[in-house]
Amino acid sequence: MVYWNDTLMDAGAVGIPIGDHTFLRGEGVFETIRAKQGGPVFWRDHAARLSKSAERLFLSLPEEGLLRGRIEELLEANRLRDARVRITLGENCLITAAPLQVRESGVKLGLRPEYPINERSPLAGIKCTSYAENMTILRSSQESEVLRPNTRGELCEACHSNVFFRIADRLFTPSLETGCLPGVMRKQVLARTSVEEGVWPYEMIKEAEEIWLSNSINKLCWAESLDGEKLAKPSALFHELRSTIP
């Protein structure tokens, strides 16, 4: 079952209009949300970011309380307590839910300086459905995640994740000035421990002793290698933070 606009229906019954601009040109935004115990986690943060993304693309957004109610109804209809929920918004609004699958292993992280993120783009910092660039970079890579710079050569973000890295006893993450996504999970990490936000050269990541990747579904993952070079096992701080985030 899915929610298509204001109707709960079987997924196979959804019909996308042939002139839909989200389908034809990628003119849409989305949020991927972790659901636990029948409800969305960190819902207010996701709703606020979805609203800002929709405003950037001049899209109309259903009222926040209505969206949350539809998510909860959808989870109940699919008999899901813990789930991966996605809201896709364009000319139409689609809400889907699937069983939650969380990565529990380390990530092989690659560097691709030849594929910078345009921090001056009107799409920078939002979750736009025009995702072909990220997926093409990932599929052409031998790694499970790829870390990208921005056009100024500054460390920015990975294709699906924000990045944190430790050098000695200091923990760093790129600031939003770099064009990286204002991640919901990134915000949770910043609220729970001391992190230096800033602008650093892309090459600085090679000095890292430990690298974390954050997103709403996996919460926190660690990079087991960087461009094939082994990294340190996740620290006690990593495990402590991961255990405190719902």
C-alpha positions in Angstrom: 0.0 0.0 0.0 1.1 3.6 -0.7 -0.3 7.1 -0.4 -0.9 8.7 -3.7 -1.9 12.3 -3.1 -4.8 12.0 -0.7 -5.7 8.3 -1.3 -4.4 5.2 0.3 -4.2 2.6 -2.4 -2.4 -0.5 -3.7 1.0 0.4 -5.2 0.1 -1.2 -8.5 -2.9 1.1 -8.9 -0.8 4.3 -9.0 -0.9 6.1 -12.4 1.6 8.8 -13.1 0.4 11.4 -15.6 2.5 11.4 -18.7 3.1 15.2 -18.4 4.3 14.9 -14.7 7.4 17.1 -14.4 8.9 15.1 -11.6 8.9 12.0 -13.9 10.0 13.9 -17.0 12.5 16.4 -15.6 13.2 15.4 -12.0 11.5 18.5 -10.7 10.7 17.2 -7.3 12.0 16.8 -3.8 12.0 13.9 -1.3 12.6 12.9 2.3 13.7 9.5 3.4 12.6 8.9 7.0 13.3 6.3 9.6 10.1 5.0 11.3 10.1 3.3 14.7 7.2 1.9 16.6 4.7 3.0 14.0 5.8 6.6 13.7 8.4 8.8 11.9 11.6 9.6 13.9 12.7 13.2 14.0 9.6 14.2 12.1 9.7 17.9 12.7 13.2 18.2 11.3 12.3 16.2 8.2 9.1 18.2 7.7 11.0 21.5 8.0 13.6 20.4 5.5 11.0 19.1 3.1 9.2 22.5 3.3 12.4 24.4 2.5 13.2 22.1 -0.4 9.6 22.4 -1.8 9.8 26.2 -1.5 13.1 26.2 -3.5 11.4 24.4 -6.4 8.1 26.3 -6.1 6.1 23.2 -5.1 3.0 23.1 -2.9 3.4 21.0 0.2 0.5 19.3 2.1 0.1 20.5 5.7 2.6 18.9 8.1 0.1 17.3 10.4 -1.7 15.8 7.4 1.5 14.3 6.1 2.4 12.7 9.4 -1.1 11.2 9.7 -0.8 9.7 6.3 2.6 8.2 7.2 1.2 6.6 10.3 -1.9 5.3 8.4 0.4 3.9 5.7 2.6 2.1 8.3 -0.5 0.5 9.9 -1.9 -0.5 6.5 1.4 -2.3 5.6 1.7 -3.7 9.2 5.0 -2.1 9.6 6.3 -0.8 13.0 9.9 -0.1 11.9 10.3 1.1 8.3 12.0 3.1 5.7 9.5 5.8 4.6 9.9 8.0 1.6 7.9 11.1 0.7 8.3 12.1 -3.0 6.8 15.5 -3.8 6.4 17.2 -7.2 3.1 17.9 -9.0 1.9 14.9 -7.0 2.8 13.4 -3.7 3.8 9.8 -3.2 4.4 8.2 0.2 5.9 4.7 0.4 7.0 2.5 3.2 9.3 -0.6 3.2 10.8 -2.8 5.9 13.7 -1.1 7.6 17.1 -2.4 6.6 20.1 -0.9 8.5 23.7 -1.3 7.5 25.6 -2.8 10.5 29.0 -3.3 8.7 31.7 -0.8 7.7 31.7 1.2 4.5 34.3 1.1 1.7 34.7 4.8 1.0 36.1 6.2 -2.2 37.4 9.6 -3.2 36.3 11.2 -6.5 37.8 14.7 -6.7 36.9 14.8 -10.4 33.2 15.0 -9.6 32.7 18.1 -7.5 29.4 19.4 -6.1 28.3 22.8 -7.2 27.8 24.7 -4.0 26.4 27.7 -6.0 23.6 25.6 -7.6 20.0 26.5 -6.7 19.7 22.8 -5.7 22.6 22.8 -3.3 21.6 21.6 0.2 18.2 20.2 -0.8 17.1 16.6 -1.5 16.1 16.9 -5.1 14.8 13.9 -7.1 17.3 14.7 -9.8 19.7 12.1 -8.3 21.2 10.6 -11.5 24.6 12.3 -10.9 25.0 10.7 -7.5 23.9 7.3 -8.7 26.1 7.4 -11.8 29.2 8.2 -9.6 28.3 5.4 -7.2 27.7 2.8 -9.9 31.0 3.6 -11.6 32.9 3.2 -8.4 34.2 0.1 -6.7 33.2 1.5 -3.3 29.9 1.5 -1.4 30.0 5.3 -0.8 31.9 8.1 -2.5 33.1 11.3 -0.9 33.0 14.5 -3.1 34.5 18.0 -2.9 32.7 21.1 -3.9 33.9 23.3 -6.9 36.3 25.2 -4.6 38.1 22.0 -3.7 36.6 21.9 -0.2 35.5 18.7 1.6 31.7 18.5 1.2 29.7 15.3 1.5 29.2 11.7 0.3 26.6 10.7 -2.3 24.1 9.4 0.4 25.6 10.8 3.6 27.1 13.6 5.6 30.7 13.0 6.8 32.5 13.3 10.1 36.1 12.6 10.6 38.5 12.4 13.6 42.1 13.5 13.7 43.8 12.9 17.1 41.1 13.8 19.6 39.3 16.3 17.4 36.1 15.6 15.5 35.3 17.6 12.3 32.4 18.0 9.8 32.0 20.3 6.8 29.9 23.3 7.4 26.8 24.1 5.4 28.7 26.8 3.6 30.3 24.0 1.5 27.0 23.2 0.0 26.5 19.9 1.9 23.0 18.7 2.9 21.7 19.9 6.3 21.3 16.3 7.3 18.8 15.4 10.0 21.2 12.8 11.5 24.1 15.3 11.1 22.1 17.6 13.4 21.7 14.8 16.0 25.4 14.2 16.1 26.2 17.9 16.5 23.7 18.1 19.4 25.3 15.1 21.2 29.1 15.7 21.1 31.7 18.3 20.4 32.3 18.7 16.6 34.2 21.4 14.8 32.2 22.7 11.8 34.3 24.4 9.1 35.7 24.6 5.7 38.7 22.4 4.9 40.6 21.3 1.8 39.3 18.0 0.3 42.7 16.4 0.8 42.5 16.8 4.6 40.3 13.7 4.8 43.4 11.7 4.1 44.7 12.7 7.5 41.7 11.2 9.2 42.1 8.3 11.7 38.4 7.6 11.7 35.6 8.5 9.4 31.8 8.4 10.1 28.9 8.7 7.6 25.5 9.8 8.8 22.1 9.5 7.2 18.5 9.0 8.5 18.2 5.3 7.8 21.6 4.0 9.0 22.1 6.7 11.6 25.9 6.4 11.8 28.2 4.1 9.8 32.0 3.9 9.9 34.4 3.8 7.0 36.5 0.7 7.1 38.7 2.0 4.3 39.4 5.1 2.3 40.4 4.5 -1.4 41.5 1.0 -0.4 43.5 2.0 2.7 42.3 0.5 5.9 41.1 2.9 8.7 40.9 2.4 12.4 38.0 0.5 13.9 35.2 2.7 15.2 35.9 4.3 18.5 34.0 4.1 21.8 32.6 7.5 21.0 31.1 6.2 17.8 29.3 3.3 19.5 28.1 5.6 22.3 26.6 8.1 19.9 25.0 5.5 17.7 23.4 3.9 20.7 21.8 7.1 21.9 20.2 8.1 18.6 16.7 6.5 18.2 
